[in-house]
Amino acid sequence: MTAAWEDADRDHVDDEFCHRHSEHLRRRCQRQERQRDARHALAEFSVFVKREDSSLLPVMKAIAAGGTSGAAADVLGTTTAGFCRMRSRLRQLGRCFQTGERVPRRRRLYKQRLTARISFRVR
């Protein structure tokens, strides 16, 4: 009876055996778990950005769509400098999201100053 059981059981492998003995399966499961955690964290961060500064949601999508800053700026239809400002604000929100700090107010865009004074003479 023992010989018959060993022959029948030899061809049968359960999931626990595979996970315990297969480094490949273990790595794949760990990678899938990390990806799931990353998707979850990104979803939470997206909700945070929507609540704190919803104007940056298109920036997040452009970063995901384009590989470079220039490509993302093109997707948004802005200059590279404008995109860099938005990306800096997004990084600032990311730090606040991770640390739990209060989100600082958004700074206004700087106005260009005149380089020369114009003087008017009255005659």
C-alpha positions in Angstrom: 0.0 0.0 0.0 2.9 2.4 0.7 4.4 1.8 -2.8 1.0 2.5 -4.4 0.7 5.7 -2.4 4.2 6.9 -3.3 3.6 6.2 -7.0 0.3 8.2 -7.0 1.8 11.0 -4.9 5.0 11.3 -6.9 3.1 13.0 -9.9 1.1 15.3 -7.6 2.6 18.6 -6.6 0.7 21.2 -4.6 1.1 25.0 -4.4 2.9 24.9 -1.1 5.5 22.6 -2.5 6.1 24.8 -5.5 6.4 28.0 -3.4 8.7 26.4 -1.0 11.0 24.9 -3.6 10.9 27.3 -6.5 13.0 30.5 -6.2 11.5 31.7 -9.5 7.9 31.5 -8.2 9.0 33.2 -4.9 10.6 36.1 -6.8 7.6 36.5 -9.1 5.2 36.6 -6.1 7.4 39.2 -4.4 7.6 41.3 -7.5 3.8 41.1 -7.9 3.3 42.1 -4.3 5.7 45.1 -4.7 3.8 46.2 -7.9 0.5 45.9 -6.1 1.8 48.0 -3.2 3.2 50.6 -5.6 -0.1 50.9 -7.4 -1.9 51.3 -4.1 0.5 54.0 -2.9 0.2 55.8 -6.3 -3.6 55.7 -6.0 -3.4 57.2 -2.4 -0.9 59.8 -3.6 -3.3 60.7 -6.5 -6.1 61.3 -4.1 -3.8 63.4 -1.9 -2.8 65.5 -4.9 -6.4 65.9 -6.0 -7.3 67.1 -2.5 -4.3 69.5 -2.1 -3.6 70.8 -5.6 -5.7 69.2 -8.3 -4.0 71.3 -11.1 -1.1 68.8 -10.8 -3.0 65.7 -11.8 -2.3 66.3 -15.5 1.4 66.7 -14.6 1.4 63.2 -13.1 -0.3 61.8 -16.2 2.3 63.6 -18.4 5.2 62.2 -16.4 3.7 58.7 -16.8 3.2 59.2 -20.5 6.5 60.8 -21.4 9.9 59.6 -20.6 11.7 62.9 -20.4 10.9 66.4 -19.1 10.7 67.7 -22.6 8.2 65.1 -23.7 6.1 65.7 -20.6 6.2 69.5 -21.3 5.1 68.8 -24.8 2.2 66.7 -23.6 1.1 69.5 -21.3 1.7 72.2 -23.9 4.0 74.2 -21.7 7.6 75.2 -21.6 10.3 73.1 -20.0 10.7 75.8 -17.3 7.0 75.7 -16.6 7.0 72.0 -16.4 10.0 72.0 -14.0 8.0 74.4 -11.7 5.1 72.0 -11.7 7.3 69.0 -11.1 9.0 70.8 -8.2 5.5 71.5 -6.6 4.7 67.8 -7.2 7.9 66.8 -5.4 7.0 69.1 -2.5 3.6 67.4 -2.3 5.3 64.1 -2.4 7.5 65.0 0.6 4.4 66.2 2.5 2.5 63.0 1.7 5.4 60.8 3.0 6.2 62.8 6.1 2.7 64.0 7.0 3.8 67.6 7.1 1.4 70.4 6.3 1.3 71.4 2.6 2.6 74.9 2.1 0.7 77.4 0.0 1.5 77.5 -3.6 3.7 80.3 -4.7 2.6 82.7 -7.4 4.5 83.0 -10.6 7.0 85.7 -10.7 6.5 88.7 -12.9 9.4 89.8 -15.0 10.9 93.0 -13.9 11.8 95.8 -16.2 15.6 96.0 -16.6 15.7 99.7 -17.4 13.7 102.6 -15.9 11.7 104.6 -18.3 11.7 108.3 -17.5 9.3 110.7 -19.0 10.1 114.4 -19.6 7.4 116.9 -19.6 8.0 119.9 -21.8 
